[in-house]
Amino acid sequence: MAAGNRGAQNPAFRWISTFLDAIAAEAGAARNTRLAYGRDLKDFAEWIAVQGHDIASLDRSTIGDYLIHCDAQGLSAATRARRLSSIRQLYRFAFEEGWREDNPGLRISGPGKAKSLPKTLSTDEISRLLDAATQHGRSQDDRLRNTALMELLYATGMRVSELVTLPQASLRGNPAMILVRGKGDKERMVPLSPPARAAVAAWLTALDAKADLLKTSGRPVPKYLFPGSGADGHMTRQSFFALIKTLAVNAGISPAKVTPHVLRHAFATHLLAGGADLRVIQTLLGHADLGTTEIYTHVLEDELKELVLNHHPLAKSRDDAS
């Protein structure tokens, strides 16, 4: 059987192809980066096929077996670490897309590589991004939309796909909480902050004015909170990704630091730093597994250590205390 036919029949290759297309469009990954991911994941997919595993259901121990296989081939620690990183990124994408309920690569210790912690932003950087949103746009309506987008995302920690597909009806009446439909059509309630509610109310007023004009001309009125001109009728993830990169530049922040998922991480880490219970954060993020949420505790580890060392009455040496 030809390699092309094997790839067409292997679900793993369909996952990989979709993943590579997504990072090209959404993350702006360089061609060499995509080729490196492709090479690593092709080897993984071929090994899965030979072993008779299903990429959609294989577990952590199976990934460990693959790494042992790589070691037996004489691959360097750096190459094995890179392959594990590629597998983690693929399963992270699968988790975000709702293809998997977990990321089986998360808790595997790579060869000589520490587990990567979620990147986040400081509260000052978030404030600058929110301020930039109020200033960016060709028209007042654009600025109102941008402000509503950013305030909602930071207030709720929604996935960007959940944000751009919000129906207008879910925000009518100035609700204190809204229903979000997440992965696998699972629903969860998330609260809105006062700034988010104010931003949404202002944007809905602008949308209603546009709706009156559309009705007068006999054109359909958009149902989504953030309409788009595409076939889906709502703003695309790619458009939002481009927007936050521009906002980052305007806010004086490196655009490399700012992605929709980093803003989701900021929501979680800032809540945790403020004393929120981990299970509450799990519910708000829509995580099926508490272990996925627990990684945020490591982000605050250095801050907590410093807090104890500086403020615990017995943390100082006896000589310092005397």
Helices and strands as residue ranges (DSSP letters): H 3-9, H 11-25, H 31-51, H 60-72, H 77-97, H 123-135, H 140-156, H 160-164, G 168-171, E 177-181, G 183-185, E 187-191, H 194-216, H 237-250, G 255-257, H 260-273, H 278-285, H 290-299, H 301-311, H 318-321
